[in-house]
Amino acid sequence: MTRPSPWGGGRIVVGVTGSLASLAALRHAASLARHAGAPLLAVLVWQPPEGEGLFARTPDRSWARLWGEDARRRLNEALLDGLGGVPDGLAFEGRVVRGAPASALCAVADRPGDLLVLGSAPGLGRLGRLRRRPVLRAVLRRATGPVLAVPGPLLFPGEARVLRRGARVPAPAPVAEAGDGRGAGPSGAARRAF
């Protein structure tokens, strides 16, 4: 059973970057969409690494195509990390947009009744979050509809750095064994590689 939405009943547009805060926003937006029976639109915005100005001086379509493919891959990974894949039972669309993040997100969430959901750094109160989140600050200035900032998880010092690096627990190294050939097990020459 769907309930009327408090924001006007349009789409739920969520900005996705792959950060922990954006994954929290993605999960919250999917929950809102299920609850209200609204369509969910996940948007990942990208720009050339050197910026649009420098890219405009020496444009290279093959690089732009590679960056666009990388953005699609990052959106798919965020969907897997945040929701376990494309959500079932929802009208869902994933979109990759090239442009400045704040203006692109506001342009996508331009229909009457659209709700724009963004991840936000946890802690420090509203003012501290806005200083640390320039995209959120710019979206709040430009958005024509409601914006919902979902705080990311609160981490201990150093945890965010480890998670950003994508640190994985290394698999134990194989044990190198030298046997006598009769299946009697390792000889004294056996060593363990670490």
Salt bridges, closest charged atoms under 4 A:
GLU52 OE1 - ARG98 NH2 2.96
ASP70 OD1 - ARG73 NH2 2.32
ASP70 OD2 - ARG74 NE 3.34
GLU77 OE2 - ARG73 NH1 2.75
GLU93 OE2 - ARG95 NH2 3.05
ASP114 OD2 - ARG11 NH2 2.61
ASP180 OD2 - ARG182 NH2 3.15
